[in-house]
Amino acid sequence: MVNDTVVRVRIPPLLDVATYISLVVMSLIAARTLPTMDAQLTLFGLFAVYGLLYHFVFRAGYYEKNPVLYFGLQLLVLISLLLLQPPFVDGINFIFLMVSIHAALVLTRNIASLWIAAYFLVISTFIFITVGVDGFVAISFYVVAYAICGVFGHILQQADLARQHNQQLIEELKATQQKLQELAVVDERNRLARDLHDSVKQQVFAISMQLSAARTALSETDKAYQPVTEAEQLAQQAGTELTTLISALRPPSLESKSLTDAIKEYVNEWSRQNHIEVQLKIDSAIVVDQQVEQALFRVLQEALANVARHSKADRVGVELKSENNEIMLTIEDNGVGFDAKQTAKGIGLHSMQERLITINGKVDVISERSKGTRVVAKVRRS
């Protein structure tokens, strides 16, 4: 959990590079002003500690859990550097300025101001102790420098927050665009379904009625009786196919029904129309987003349409379950089957695959001649 005093932002690459360069350069300059080797080694060690804390705690984001601990440790390191009393105090102060920018970058404004004030008080106190009143001019300059660093860090923070906000808006726009595209497809399907229902289906029904009337007017001995009867049957079959097609184009509204309810309703109606027994096994607790619902529902429609047209089955099993963080839809029939390697694409596998790819899923068709067919669609939960 992120501490409520922290603002989660990205560390700018240039600030990152400037921090490392300043550590190296200022440590070398400050070390040259120390009189003994032990003092120089101690200074290098303290600078190394500062750099390691920055690299492994600040850059890695671990400071977020306890920013007081991180910035407090860095303050202790800098105080220890001052206690070495290097003549080149400005080198140490430059590191104070850098950590002030870090604080203003990742902390809320009020908390960052407190830390920057603490850094300023530490360096000012050291100057008064070592220089006295003559250090007033330097301290006055430091007031401006620390204020600028605080403002600079805050500007970097706000710039990154604006970048994050813009990125979020872009992602929302992409999601909205995708939904609009889906709605456009649904609207086009609905329009086509209405056109088929209002024109073609009515004409096929009228043809069927005319052929029925003609068959009734003929006797079975007439030469035209058999062709008329066959034509009537073909017209009725075409009407049934149109009903199935219209239902596929304009499925039950998944917005007003859950996926499980829509599957149950569709399968029961399909079973009634095609006189094929269906065994349903549905996990009603499964909840997925609209895009996954639409894709799985279309796979169900295409698989059942293939069963009705090609399988010669009298029993179908439909199962929807959640397993190993995946949603799995299985449609299995006891029909004649086919050679899946040679003819799978001809029965709509390509179309099913396309639907599942859009939601990071996949579909497998397993079939052998005389052993039925099993269609398995899998979608990994996000």
C-alpha positions, 0 to 999 in steps of 0.5 A, a space after each residue: 500500500 502506498 503511503 498517503 504522503 507519497 505521490 507516485 510518479 516516474 523519476 525523470 531520466 535526466 534527474 536520475 543521471 544528474 543525481 549519479 553525476 553529482 554524487 561522483 563529481 562532488 565526492 571527488 571535489 570534496 575529498 581533495 579538500 580533506 587532509 587525511 586518507 582516513 577522512 577521504 575514505 570515510 567521505 567516499 563511504 558516506 557518498 557510496 551509502 547515499 548512492 546505494 540508498 538512492 539506487 536500491 530504495 528510491 529508484 526501486 520505489 521501496 521508499 513509498 512504504 516509509 518515506 520518513 525512514 528513507 529521507 531520514 536516513 539520507 539526512 543522517 548520511 548528509 549530516 555525517 558528511 558535514 561532521 567531517 568538516 570538509 572545506 568544500 561545504 558547497 559540494 555537500 550542500 549540492 547533494 542537499 539540493 538534489 535530495 530536496 528535488 527528490 522530496 518535492 518530486 515524490 512527496 505531497 507539497 506540505 510534507 516535501 516543504 518540511 523536509 526541504 526546510 529541515 535540509 536548509 536548517 541543517 546546512 544553515 546551522 553548520 555554516 553559522 557554527 563554522 563561519 559565524 555571521 559571515 555566512 549570512 550571505 551564503 545562507 541568503 543564497 541558499 534560501 533562494 536555491 532551496 526554494 527553486 529546487 522545491 518548485 522545480 521538483 513540484 513542477 516535475 511531479 505535476 508534469 508526470 501526473 499530467 502525463 499519467 492523466 493523459 495516458 489514462 484518457 488515451 486508454 479510456 478513449 481507446 476503450 470507448 472507440 472499441 465499444 463504439 465499434 462493437 455497437 456499430 457491428 451490433 447495430 448492423 447485425 440488427 439492421 440485417 436481421 430486421 431486413 431478413 425478417 421483414 422481407 426475405 422471411 416473409 417472402 419465403 413464408 408466402 412461397 411456402 403457403 402458395 406451394 401448400 395450397 398448390 399441393 392441396 389442389 393436386 392429387 397424388 397421381 398428378 405429375 406435379 404433386 411430387 415436385 410441389 411437395 419437395 418444393 414446399 419442404 425446401 421452402 419450409 427448410 429455408 424458413 427454418 434456416 432463416 429463423 436460425 440465421 436471424 437469431 444468430 444475427 440478433 441474439 438475446 440481449 446480453 445487456 439485459 441478461 447474464 451470459 449464463 441466462 442467455 445461453 440457457 435461453 438460446 440452447 433451449 430454443 435451439 433444442 426445440 427447433 432442431 429436435 435435438 436433446 441438450 444436456 446443460 451444465 452451466 456455472 451460474 456464478 461466472 461473470 465476465 465482461 461484455 466483450 467476452 460474453 459476446 465472443 463466447 455466445 457467438 462461438 456457441 451459436 456457430 457450434 450449434 449451427 454446425 451441429 444442426 447442419 452436419 452432425 446428424 446428432 441426437 444429443 448435445 452437451 453444453 458446459 460453461 465452467 471456470 477452471 484454472 483461472 480460465 472460462 471454458 465453454 464446451 459444446 460436444 455432440 454424439 454425431 457422425 464427426 469428421 476429420 478435424 485436420 482436413 475439414 475443421 476450417 470448413 465448419 467455421 473454426 476460422 471464424 471462431 478463432 477470430 472471435 476468441 483471438 480478440 479477447 486473448 482466448 482460443 478455440 479447439 475442435 476435436 473430432 473423429 469420424 463416427 465419434 462426434 465433435 467437441 468444440 472447446 473455447 477458453 478465455 483466460 480471466 484478466 
